[in-house]
Amino acid sequence: MPSPMTKLGLAFVIMTSLLVNSCGGKTGRSASVSMEINPKSPIVITADTALHKAPWFLFKVTMTNSSDVNLRIIALVLEISISDNFGQVLTGELGLVGSDLNSVYSTDTRTCTYSDLGLIGPGETKELFATNVGDAGCPTNFPFNFVAGGLPRNKDIKSFRYRIKATPQGWFSQTQSSVDGSGNTITREVVLDRFTGFKVFHTQ
């Protein structure tokens, strides 16, 4: 299956105080979920390509669900910041949802619809991936290669060590089945809890 290089556009503002490095934020069932970034410290590329404006970096996200129910991830939000030699911080937020890929893989003869970034069952470890719920023939269940490009830089930034806070947005759920009056089995997803948690990492 193809693994798309998904470019994330950035809008940065200048702040005058440093952000505090933090991680976790997990309560309830979320405490039973772990997240890994691959590579752990992505390498910043300082050359432009046909697709990506420098500086940029590439990474994947793997999540382990050790809870007793399913975990569905809908979006991934990134907060990216960097400090220059004078202590001034440039920071911005960006996000990705599965539907961003709809126009990438849809053609005149098929409509591809990507609903989320993956359903992770109890005890499963998976990379965040795209699932097609549209027409047959569309790529489906393939892992994302996230690319964050056009990162902030100026003459006062001597190092490309960015701080990234990655926050998956989604929920825990159970599948329930029932039979209607016509004898048809109806299956639905019942949302239980919101996922809370994030992962902080740095580039090199």
N, C-alpha and C positions, 0 to 999 in steps of 0.2 A: 504494500500500500504506500502511496506517496506520503511524504512528511513535509508539510508546507513550512516555508520560512515566513512567518507571520510578522510583518513590520508593524510596530506600535508607534504612532506619532506622539510627540511630546510638546506640551506647552509649559514653559518654566517661568517662575517668578523669583525675584531676588528677596531673600530674607536676611536679617542681620544677626540671628542667633543660631547656634549649632543645635541640631537635633540630637536627642539622647538615644543611644543605641538600646533597643529593647527587643524582646521576643516573647512568644507565648500567647498570652491573652485567652487561653482556652479554659472553658468551664464545662461541667456536665459531660455529655457524651463527647464533646470536642476534645476533652483531655485524653481520649483514647485514640486520637488520630495524630499521626506524625507526617511531616512533609520534608522532602529532600530536594535540593536544587542540584542539577547536574549540568555542567561541572559545579563544584561547590563554590569556586571563585571564578566566574566567567572572565575570559580575557577580552579586554577592550581593543577593538580594531580601529585604527586611526586613519585608514584609507577608505575613500568612497568606493562604492561598487555601483553597478547599474541599478541595483535595487535598494541599497542602503546608504544613507547619508552618515558619514563619520562624525563623531565616534559612535560605535555601536557594539553590541554584544549579543550573543546567542545563548539560550539555556532551555532546559526542560524541567518539568516539575513532576515528581513522583510522590504519591500519597499512600499511606498505609492506614486502613480503617480497621482498628481493633475493637470497634464497638459491636453491639449486638444487632444492629440494623443497617440498612443501606445508607450510603452517603452520596448525594448528587451535587456536583459542582456546576454552577451556572456561569460564573464569570471569574476572572482573575484581575485583581486591581494591584497596580504597582505604584509605590511612591519612591521616587528616585531623587537623591540629593548628592551634592558635592560641595566641598568648601575650598575656597581659594586661599592664597597665602596670607590674606588679610583677615581671615575669619568670616568672610561673607559667604553665605550659603545660597546656592541656586537649587530650587526644588520644584518638582512637578508631579502630577498624578496622571496615570493612563490606565486604560482597561481593555480587556478583550472578552468578547462573548462568541459563542459558537456561530451565531448568525453572520459574523463578519466573513465567514467562508462561503456564504450562499452564492455571491456573485462570482467567486473564484472558480467554482466547479460547475455552476449551472450553464447550460448551453441552449441553443434554439430548440433542441429536442428533449431536454430533460430539465427538471427543476430540483435542485439540491437544497435541502433544508436541514441546517445543523442546529439542534435544539439546545445543546449544553456542552460542557467539557468533560462529561463522563459520569457514569454511575459505578460506584465502588462498593461491592458487597462486603458483608461482615468477614473479617479475616483476610481480605484481599489487599494486594499491593499493586497499584497501576500508575502508569504515567497519565497525566491529563490528556484526554483524547477527544476526537470529534466523532459524533454519531449522527449519521444521516437518517432523517425520518421522512425524507421526500421520495422522489422517484427511484426506482431500481436502476442500478448502473452507476450511481454516484459513489465516490470513495467513502468509506465509512470505517469507524473504529480504528483510526490511525492516530499516533501520538503527535502532539504539537511540538514544533521547534519555534519557540518564541524568539523574536528579534526585536530588541529595543534600540532604535536608531535616532540620529539627530540629537544626541545628548549634549548638554551645555558645555561650552568651553570658551575660555577667553585667555588673554595674555597672562593673567594672574593665576591660572590653574596649571600647576606644574606636574600634577599626578592625576591619573585617570582612575583613582580608587573611589568608585561610586558606592554609596550606601543605598540598598534596595530593600524596601519592606513589601513583601508579596503577601496579599490577603485573598485567599480563595473565598468566594461568596456562594453559599448554597445551603442545603438542609439535610437532615436525617429523615428517613421515611421508611414505611413498611408498605408492602403490596398486599391488598385485601381483595378477595374475590367474593362475589355474591351472585345469586341466580334471580333473574327478573321474572315477571309473571308469565313470560312466553317460554321460559326454560332456558334462556340464553345466559351464559356466564359473563359477568361484567367484572373486569379487573381494574382497580384504580390504585393510585399512589396516595397514601395518607401521610402528610407532612407532620413530623413530630417535634423537632427542635431545629433551630437555626444553628448553622456551623459558625463557631467563633474561633479565631486563631489566625496567626500569621507567622511568617518566617522572614527573618532579617539576614541578608547576606551582603557581601561586598565583591566588587570586581577587582581584577588585578591588571 
